[in-house]
Amino acid sequence: MRYLETVSRWVSAAAICLAASFVPTGTASAAEPIQAPAPKPEMTEGCPGLIAARPPRLMPAAFQRTALNPDQVRLTYIGHSTFLIESPRLVRIATDYNDYVRPTIVPDIVTMNHAHSTHYTERPDPGIKYVLRGWADGEAPARYDLTVQDVRVRNVPTNIRSWATGGTERHGNSIFIFEIGALCIAHLGHLHHTLTQQQLNEIGRIDVVLVPVDGSYTLDLDGMMEVLTALKAQLVIPMHYFSSFTLDRFLARAATNWDVEKNDVPSVVVSKATLPAKPKVLVLPGH
């Protein structure tokens, strides 16, 4: 009898421990939360709020294996102003997503700008979870601060020329900033003017900048050089250059300030550790 009582107590204790350790998984939200905007950083600070600097979230074992190391980002130039950006947890972003130039996969996040139809679409793929339109809704500028797994996306609005009126479309463009793997990557969109100190402060320090270099439809070369000098990014990747002539004109100007390198393939894996010691322009093939 004493033996049975002892066994019964062991079984009861084990059942209590098992019940205490069980956490239901069906109540978690499938969508990642949109976080409140962070305070605007000064240019002397690093890019604020980096996801990689935060304590890692627990993830199911099936989702822990990725093609990238935790500090890496893959950038693939699709063409025009569209890049595919991939995070270590395989969150995929397409910039200036449109009907003409698209990645072959359906991204999780797309950003768009309003200058031309080659920078946005009214018919995004229904499989895209987050569609971020970078232009004003009425008088109010578009504002985003979105966190999806190991990616944070935020924006800084800028004005553009109005092709219809010849005047200014206020807040018609957004500089989108992607914080991934200890890196801050800025996509300048269809930038038409140099940046104010307030805009530079809001952008913060940038590691990689994706820059339109056509010199006519977007900002002229003098103005774009001023912007790049102010941003102080270690890696500059050209886009929106239409032809080798347009690209070479930008590279000749850039070579007076930075090293220039041409990649053989349209993809590059970047990390904080592999950023060049001296600022560099890296050309990914395609336009």
BAFI-625176 format. One record per residue (C-alpha): residue number from 1; x, y, z; chain; residue in one letter. Coordinates in pm, 1 decimal. Each point is the difference from the previous one (the first is absolute). Layout:
BEGIN
+-----+----------+----------+----------+-------+------+
:  nr :        x :        y :        z : kette : rest :
+-----+----------+----------+----------+-------+------+
: NUM :        X :        Y :        Z :     A :    A :
...
+-----+----------+----------+----------+-------+------+
***
This chain:
BEGIN
+-----+----------+----------+----------+-------+------+
:  nr :        x :        y :        z : kette : rest :
+-----+----------+----------+----------+-------+------+
:   1 :      0.0 :      0.0 :      0.0 :     A :    M :
:   2 :    282.4 :    238.5 :     93.1 :     A :    R :
:   3 :    162.6 :    -74.7 :   -338.4 :     A :    Y :
:   4 :   -320.5 :     87.9 :   -189.9 :     A :    L :
:   5 :    -34.7 :    325.6 :    192.4 :     A :    E :
:   6 :    357.4 :     95.7 :    -91.8 :     A :    T :
:   7 :    -56.9 :    -75.0 :   -369.8 :     A :    V :
:   8 :   -322.8 :    199.1 :      7.2 :     A :    S :
:   9 :    180.9 :    302.6 :    142.6 :     A :    R :
:  10 :    267.5 :    -24.7 :   -274.9 :     A :    W :
:  11 :   -263.5 :    -17.6 :   -273.3 :     A :    V :
:  12 :   -187.2 :    300.9 :    143.3 :     A :    S :
:  13 :    319.1 :    207.7 :     20.6 :     A :    A :
:  14 :     93.7 :    -85.2 :   -359.0 :     A :    A :
:  15 :   -346.0 :     99.0 :   -123.2 :     A :    A :
:  16 :     24.4 :    337.0 :    175.6 :     A :    I :
:  17 :    344.1 :     72.5 :   -154.8 :     A :    C :
:  18 :   -125.1 :    -98.4 :   -345.1 :     A :    L :
:  19 :   -303.5 :    228.0 :     28.9 :     A :    A :
:  20 :    217.6 :    292.4 :    115.7 :     A :    A :
:  21 :    239.5 :    -39.0 :   -292.8 :     A :    S :
:  22 :   -271.2 :    -12.4 :   -267.9 :     A :    F :
:  23 :    -51.6 :    329.4 :   -185.6 :     A :    V :
:  24 :   -275.6 :     13.0 :   -262.8 :     A :    P :
:  25 :    120.1 :    117.3 :   -339.1 :     A :    T :
:  26 :   -329.3 :     62.5 :   -175.4 :     A :    G :
:  27 :    -60.7 :    344.2 :    153.5 :     A :    T :
:  28 :    295.2 :    182.8 :   -157.5 :     A :    A :
:  29 :    -77.6 :    254.6 :   -273.7 :     A :    S :
:  30 :    115.1 :    -97.3 :   -348.6 :     A :    A :
:  31 :     80.8 :    357.8 :    -97.9 :     A :    A :
:  32 :    300.7 :    184.2 :    137.6 :     A :    E :
:  33 :    -84.1 :    321.5 :    191.5 :     A :    P :
:  34 :     56.2 :    347.2 :   -139.8 :     A :    I :
:  35 :    220.5 :    176.0 :    250.8 :     A :    Q :
:  36 :    -25.5 :    360.0 :    114.3 :     A :    A :
:  37 :    238.8 :    241.0 :   -175.8 :     A :    P :
:  38 :    338.6 :     30.0 :    167.8 :     A :    A :
:  39 :    149.6 :    338.7 :     94.1 :     A :    P :
:  40 :    175.9 :    169.7 :   -288.9 :     A :    K :
:  41 :    374.4 :    -71.9 :     16.2 :     A :    P :
:  42 :    279.4 :    248.9 :    -50.6 :     A :    E :
:  43 :    235.8 :    -73.5 :   -288.2 :     A :    M :
:  44 :    277.5 :    -82.0 :    247.6 :     A :    T :
:  45 :   -195.5 :   -299.1 :    129.4 :     A :    E :
:  46 :    -28.5 :   -342.6 :   -155.1 :     A :    G :
:  47 :   -319.5 :   -104.0 :   -170.3 :     A :    C :
:  48 :   -256.5 :    -16.0 :    283.4 :     A :    P :
:  49 :   -205.3 :   -293.4 :    116.4 :     A :    G :
:  50 :    186.4 :   -273.6 :   -183.7 :     A :    L :
:  51 :   -179.5 :   -331.1 :     27.3 :     A :    I :
:  52 :    328.3 :   -188.1 :     29.4 :     A :    A :
:  53 :     83.4 :    190.6 :    319.7 :     A :    A :
:  54 :   -313.1 :   -123.7 :    174.3 :     A :    R :
:  55 :    -31.3 :   -330.6 :    189.7 :     A :    P :
:  56 :    -91.7 :   -273.3 :   -251.9 :     A :    P :
:  57 :   -352.3 :   -132.8 :      1.0 :     A :    R :
:  58 :    -60.2 :   -369.7 :     49.0 :     A :    L :
:  59 :    -86.9 :   -161.3 :   -333.0 :     A :    M :
:  60 :   -114.4 :   -350.2 :    -91.8 :     A :    P :
:  61 :    292.8 :   -222.5 :    -95.1 :     A :    A :
:  62 :   -132.6 :    -37.9 :   -355.4 :     A :    A :
:  63 :     56.7 :    371.5 :    -64.1 :     A :    F :
:  64 :    345.6 :     41.0 :    151.7 :     A :    Q :
:  65 :    200.3 :   -121.0 :   -299.6 :     A :    R :
:  66 :     68.4 :    275.3 :   -253.6 :     A :    T :
:  67 :    228.3 :     51.4 :   -297.8 :     A :    A :
:  68 :    165.0 :    303.9 :    162.6 :     A :    L :
:  69 :    194.0 :     53.7 :    319.5 :     A :    N :
:  70 :   -178.0 :    214.1 :    261.9 :     A :    P :
:  71 :    209.6 :    307.3 :    -88.3 :     A :    D :
:  72 :    -44.6 :    -23.1 :   -378.2 :     A :    Q :
:  73 :   -234.6 :    149.5 :   -260.2 :     A :    V :
:  74 :    -33.4 :   -104.1 :   -363.7 :     A :    R :
:  75 :    -63.3 :    275.8 :   -256.1 :     A :    L :
:  76 :   -102.1 :    -92.7 :   -355.5 :     A :    T :
:  77 :    -44.9 :    266.0 :   -267.1 :     A :    Y :
:  78 :   -312.2 :    -88.6 :   -199.5 :     A :    I :
:  79 :     14.8 :    311.4 :   -218.4 :     A :    G :
:  80 :   -102.8 :    366.9 :    -21.1 :     A :    H :
:  81 :    -59.4 :     89.2 :    368.3 :     A :    S :
:  82 :    -96.3 :   -346.9 :    120.1 :     A :    T :
:  83 :    219.0 :   -202.4 :    234.1 :     A :    F :
:  84 :    -83.3 :   -324.1 :    174.3 :     A :    L :
:  85 :    125.3 :     23.7 :    358.9 :     A :    I :
:  86 :     15.9 :   -322.8 :    203.6 :     A :    E :
:  87 :     51.7 :    -25.9 :    375.2 :     A :    S :
:  88 :    156.1 :   -287.5 :    198.9 :     A :    P :
:  89 :   -350.2 :   -123.8 :     89.4 :     A :    R :
:  90 :    -94.3 :     16.6 :   -369.9 :     A :    L :
:  91 :   -224.6 :    302.6 :     19.6 :     A :    V :
:  92 :     -2.0 :    125.0 :   -359.6 :     A :    R :
:  93 :    -49.4 :    363.9 :   -103.0 :     A :    I :
:  94 :    -40.7 :    147.5 :   -349.4 :     A :    A :
:  95 :     66.7 :    372.8 :    -41.3 :     A :    T :
:  96 :   -194.5 :    225.8 :   -240.1 :     A :    D :
:  97 :   -221.2 :   -297.5 :    -86.5 :     A :    Y :
:  98 :   -182.3 :     47.5 :   -332.8 :     A :    N :
:  99 :   -168.5 :   -178.8 :   -290.6 :     A :    D :
: 100 :    306.0 :    -11.0 :   -226.6 :     A :    Y :
: 101 :    303.0 :   -100.0 :    207.3 :     A :    V :
: 102 :    -63.9 :   -258.0 :    271.6 :     A :    R :
: 103 :    187.1 :   -279.4 :    176.0 :     A :    P :
: 104 :   -106.9 :   -350.9 :    -95.7 :     A :    T :
: 105 :   -107.7 :    -77.4 :    356.8 :     A :    I :
: 106 :   -282.0 :    167.0 :    193.5 :     A :    V :
: 107 :    159.7 :    222.0 :    265.9 :     A :    P :
: 108 :   -130.7 :     42.5 :    353.2 :     A :    D :
: 109 :     34.9 :    380.3 :     -9.0 :     A :    I :
: 110 :     -5.1 :    243.7 :   -291.7 :     A :    V :
: 111 :     74.3 :    370.2 :     -4.1 :     A :    T :
: 112 :   -120.1 :    235.0 :   -273.8 :     A :    M :
: 113 :     43.7 :    360.6 :   -113.1 :     A :    N :
: 114 :   -218.3 :    227.5 :   -208.3 :     A :    H :
: 115 :    215.6 :    173.4 :   -261.9 :     A :    A :
: 116 :    -79.7 :   -239.6 :   -288.7 :     A :    H :
: 117 :   -189.3 :   -323.1 :    -55.4 :     A :    S :
: 118 :    335.2 :   -182.6 :     -7.6 :     A :    T :
: 119 :     27.5 :     66.9 :    374.7 :     A :    H :
: 120 :   -340.7 :   -119.1 :    121.1 :     A :    Y :
: 121 :   -299.7 :   -212.4 :    -90.5 :     A :    T :
: 122 :   -369.7 :     16.0 :     69.4 :     A :    E :
: 123 :    -12.3 :   -381.5 :    -23.9 :     A :    R :
: 124 :    249.6 :   -150.4 :    244.6 :     A :    P :
: 125 :      7.5 :   -377.8 :     22.9 :     A :    D :
: 126 :   -264.8 :   -106.7 :    255.7 :     A :    P :
: 127 :    259.6 :   -221.9 :    169.4 :     A :    G :
: 128 :    198.6 :    302.6 :    120.6 :     A :    I :
: 129 :    -55.0 :     51.3 :    372.9 :     A :    K :
: 130 :    111.1 :    363.9 :     30.9 :     A :    Y :
: 131 :    -42.9 :    260.8 :   -275.6 :     A :    V :
: 132 :    166.2 :    331.2 :     93.5 :     A :    L :
: 133 :    -96.1 :    289.0 :   -228.9 :     A :    R :
: 134 :    251.6 :    276.8 :     47.4 :     A :    G :
: 135 :   -204.8 :    304.2 :    -99.3 :     A :    W :
: 136 :   -241.3 :    230.9 :    177.0 :     A :    A :
: 137 :   -364.0 :    -79.6 :     64.8 :     A :    D :
: 138 :   -143.7 :    347.7 :    -43.7 :     A :    G :
: 139 :    222.8 :    248.4 :    182.7 :     A :    E :
: 140 :    134.9 :   -247.8 :    254.6 :     A :    A :
: 141 :    331.3 :   -170.0 :    -89.2 :     A :    P :
: 142 :     20.2 :   -377.8 :      0.1 :     A :    A :
: 143 :    153.2 :   -127.3 :    323.0 :     A :    R :
: 144 :    112.5 :   -355.8 :     70.2 :     A :    Y :
: 145 :    183.3 :   -171.9 :    280.9 :     A :    D :
: 146 :    -51.1 :   -370.7 :    -55.5 :     A :    L :
: 147 :    172.4 :   -297.8 :    159.6 :     A :    T :
: 148 :    -24.8 :   -344.3 :   -159.8 :     A :    V :
: 149 :    213.5 :   -267.4 :    168.2 :     A :    Q :
: 150 :    362.2 :    124.0 :    -36.5 :     A :    D :
: 151 :    -81.8 :    297.4 :   -224.9 :     A :    V :
: 152 :    -99.3 :    354.0 :     88.0 :     A :    R :
: 153 :   -123.5 :    232.5 :   -277.3 :     A :    V :
: 154 :    -52.6 :    372.8 :     45.8 :     A :    R :
: 155 :    -17.1 :    295.6 :   -237.6 :     A :    N :
: 156 :     88.9 :    365.3 :    -38.5 :     A :    V :
: 157 :   -230.2 :    192.5 :   -240.9 :     A :    P :
: 158 :    138.4 :    234.7 :   -268.2 :     A :    T :
: 159 :   -161.5 :    217.8 :   -267.1 :     A :    N :
: 160 :      4.8 :    -65.7 :   -375.0 :     A :    I :
: 161 :    -67.8 :    202.3 :   -311.8 :     A :    R :
: 162 :   -354.8 :    -31.3 :   -128.5 :     A :    S :
: 163 :     12.8 :   -107.4 :   -364.2 :     A :    W :
: 164 :   -365.9 :     96.4 :    -42.1 :     A :    A :
: 165 :     19.8 :    358.0 :    130.1 :     A :    T :
: 166 :    369.9 :     84.4 :    -18.5 :     A :    G :
: 167 :    -12.5 :     86.4 :    369.4 :     A :    G :
: 168 :     78.0 :   -203.1 :    310.4 :     A :    T :
: 169 :   -172.6 :   -310.5 :    127.9 :     A :    E :
: 170 :     47.9 :     20.3 :    374.6 :     A :    R :
: 171 :    106.3 :   -325.9 :    163.9 :     A :    H :
: 172 :    -16.7 :   -185.7 :   -332.6 :     A :    G :
: 173 :    307.2 :   -212.6 :     73.3 :     A :    N :
: 174 :    137.2 :   -191.3 :    295.9 :     A :    S :
: 175 :    351.6 :    -96.7 :     93.9 :     A :    I :
: 176 :    -52.4 :   -344.7 :    148.4 :     A :    F :
: 177 :    247.2 :   -118.4 :    263.2 :     A :    I :
: 178 :     42.6 :   -371.3 :     68.9 :     A :    F :
: 179 :    163.4 :   -110.2 :    324.6 :     A :    E :
: 180 :    119.9 :   -359.2 :    -35.8 :     A :    I :
: 181 :    288.7 :   -201.6 :    141.2 :     A :    G :
: 182 :    172.9 :    298.2 :    170.3 :     A :    A :
: 183 :    -16.3 :    193.2 :   -330.0 :     A :    L :
: 184 :   -195.7 :    308.8 :   -102.1 :     A :    C :
: 185 :    -86.2 :      6.1 :   -370.1 :     A :    I :
: 186 :   -164.2 :    305.3 :   -159.8 :     A :    A :
: 187 :   -186.0 :     -6.5 :   -332.3 :     A :    H :
: 188 :    -27.3 :    358.5 :   -124.4 :     A :    L :
: 189 :   -292.1 :    -69.2 :   -234.0 :     A :    G :
: 190 :    -59.1 :    266.8 :   -266.2 :     A :    H :
: 191 :    181.6 :    276.7 :    187.5 :     A :    L :
: 192 :    -40.3 :    346.6 :   -155.2 :     A :    H :
: 193 :    171.7 :    232.5 :    248.3 :     A :    H :
: 194 :    285.9 :     17.0 :    246.7 :     A :    T :
: 195 :    -77.3 :    -83.8 :    360.4 :     A :    L :
: 196 :    -58.4 :    240.5 :    285.0 :     A :    T :
: 197 :    182.9 :    -45.4 :    328.0 :     A :    Q :
: 198 :   -327.4 :   -107.8 :    156.4 :     A :    Q :
: 199 :    -38.7 :   -275.9 :   -260.7 :     A :    Q :
: 200 :    361.8 :   -108.0 :     48.2 :     A :    L :
: 201 :    -51.9 :    -17.3 :    375.7 :     A :    N :
: 202 :   -311.8 :   -208.6 :    -48.2 :     A :    E :
: 203 :    178.1 :   -239.7 :   -236.2 :     A :    I :
: 204 :    293.0 :    -47.8 :    238.4 :     A :    G :
: 205 :    330.6 :   -163.4 :    -87.7 :     A :    R :
: 206 :    -19.1 :   -229.8 :   -302.2 :     A :    I :
: 207 :    225.7 :   -294.6 :    -91.9 :     A :    D :
: 208 :   -131.2 :    -70.1 :   -351.9 :     A :    V :
: 209 :   -180.7 :    243.1 :   -230.6 :     A :    V :
: 210 :   -189.2 :    -96.1 :   -317.6 :     A :    L :
: 211 :     17.6 :    312.1 :   -214.3 :     A :    V :
: 212 :   -161.3 :    113.3 :   -330.0 :     A :    P :
: 213 :    277.9 :    127.9 :   -226.7 :     A :    V :
: 214 :   -171.5 :     99.1 :   -326.9 :     A :    D :
: 215 :     70.3 :    368.2 :     73.5 :     A :    G :
: 216 :   -310.4 :    134.5 :   -175.3 :     A :    S :
: 217 :   -332.2 :   -158.9 :     93.1 :     A :    Y :
: 218 :    118.1 :    -11.9 :    360.9 :     A :    T :
: 219 :    246.7 :    235.7 :    166.9 :     A :    L :
: 220 :    287.7 :    137.4 :   -212.8 :     A :    D :
: 221 :    350.6 :   -134.1 :     58.9 :     A :    L :
: 222 :    119.6 :    299.4 :    204.2 :     A :    D :
: 223 :   -297.4 :    -33.4 :    231.6 :     A :    G :
: 224 :     31.6 :   -377.4 :     28.8 :     A :    M :
: 225 :    367.4 :     27.9 :     90.3 :     A :    M :
: 226 :    -97.9 :    244.8 :    272.6 :     A :    E :
: 227 :   -255.1 :   -250.0 :    134.0 :     A :    V :
: 228 :    246.7 :   -291.2 :     -5.5 :     A :    L :
: 229 :    267.4 :    207.2 :    173.2 :     A :    T :
: 230 :   -248.6 :     95.5 :    272.6 :     A :    A :
: 231 :   -118.9 :   -359.8 :     52.6 :     A :    L :
: 232 :    356.3 :   -133.2 :     42.7 :     A :    K :
: 233 :    -94.3 :   -356.9 :    -94.4 :     A :    A :
: 234 :    285.3 :   -251.3 :    -30.6 :     A :    Q :
: 235 :   -160.5 :   -171.3 :   -299.0 :     A :    L :
: 236 :   -177.0 :    177.5 :   -288.3 :     A :    V :
: 237 :   -195.6 :   -212.3 :   -250.7 :     A :    I :
: 238 :   -127.6 :    180.9 :   -314.7 :     A :    P :
: 239 :   -344.7 :    -55.3 :   -150.6 :     A :    M :
: 240 :   -232.5 :    176.6 :   -247.2 :     A :    H :
: 241 :    270.7 :     60.1 :   -260.2 :     A :    Y :
: 242 :   -165.1 :   -116.1 :   -328.9 :     A :    F :
: 243 :    323.2 :    -52.1 :   -197.4 :     A :    S :
: 244 :    374.4 :    -54.3 :     32.6 :     A :    S :
: 245 :     55.6 :    362.1 :   -108.6 :     A :    F :
: 246 :   -206.7 :    134.7 :    290.4 :     A :    T :
: 247 :    164.3 :   -238.3 :    245.8 :     A :    L :
: 248 :    353.4 :     79.9 :   -121.3 :     A :    D :
: 249 :    -67.7 :    373.0 :     33.5 :     A :    R :
: 250 :    -91.9 :    -51.8 :    365.3 :     A :    F :
: 251 :    294.1 :   -232.7 :     63.9 :     A :    L :
: 252 :    248.4 :    247.4 :   -148.3 :     A :    A :
: 253 :   -127.2 :    262.9 :    240.7 :     A :    R :
: 254 :    -15.4 :   -239.9 :    296.3 :     A :    A :
: 255 :    355.5 :   -123.6 :    -59.9 :     A :    A :
: 256 :    135.3 :    337.3 :    113.4 :     A :    T :
: 257 :   -128.8 :    -74.4 :    351.8 :     A :    N :
: 258 :    -42.4 :   -378.6 :     32.0 :     A :    W :
: 259 :    137.9 :   -329.1 :   -120.5 :     A :    D :
: 260 :   -206.4 :   -158.2 :   -278.1 :     A :    V :
: 261 :    -54.1 :   -372.5 :    -51.2 :     A :    E :
: 262 :   -220.3 :   -194.6 :   -242.2 :     A :    K :
: 263 :   -155.1 :   -329.2 :    108.4 :     A :    N :
: 264 :    -29.9 :   -292.5 :   -243.2 :     A :    D :
: 265 :   -343.7 :   -103.4 :    128.5 :     A :    V :
: 266 :   -303.4 :    203.9 :    110.9 :     A :    P :
: 267 :      8.3 :   -131.9 :    359.3 :     A :    S :
: 268 :    226.5 :     83.1 :    290.9 :     A :    V :
: 269 :      1.1 :   -114.5 :    363.2 :     A :    V :
: 270 :     87.4 :    281.4 :    237.8 :     A :    V :
: 271 :     72.9 :     11.0 :    372.1 :     A :    S :
: 272 :    140.9 :    257.8 :    239.9 :     A :    K :
: 273 :    327.2 :   -192.9 :      8.4 :     A :    A :
: 274 :     38.6 :     -1.2 :   -380.7 :     A :    T :
: 275 :    -73.4 :    367.1 :    -61.6 :     A :    L :
: 276 :    295.2 :    167.6 :   -172.5 :     A :    P :
: 277 :    239.2 :    195.2 :    221.9 :     A :    A :
: 278 :    -14.8 :    283.9 :   -252.3 :     A :    K :
: 279 :   -335.5 :    101.5 :   -155.6 :     A :    P :
: 280 :    -58.5 :   -181.2 :   -328.4 :     A :    K :
: 281 :   -240.5 :      1.0 :   -294.3 :     A :    V :
: 282 :   -105.0 :   -353.5 :    -93.9 :     A :    L :
: 283 :   -174.7 :    -50.8 :   -334.1 :     A :    V :
: 284 :   -236.6 :   -295.0 :    -28.9 :     A :    L :
: 285 :    -74.2 :    -91.0 :   -364.5 :     A :    P :
: 286 :   -337.0 :     86.2 :   -151.9 :     A :    G :
: 287 :   -189.5 :    329.0 :    -37.9 :     A :    H :
+-----+----------+----------+----------+-------+------+
***
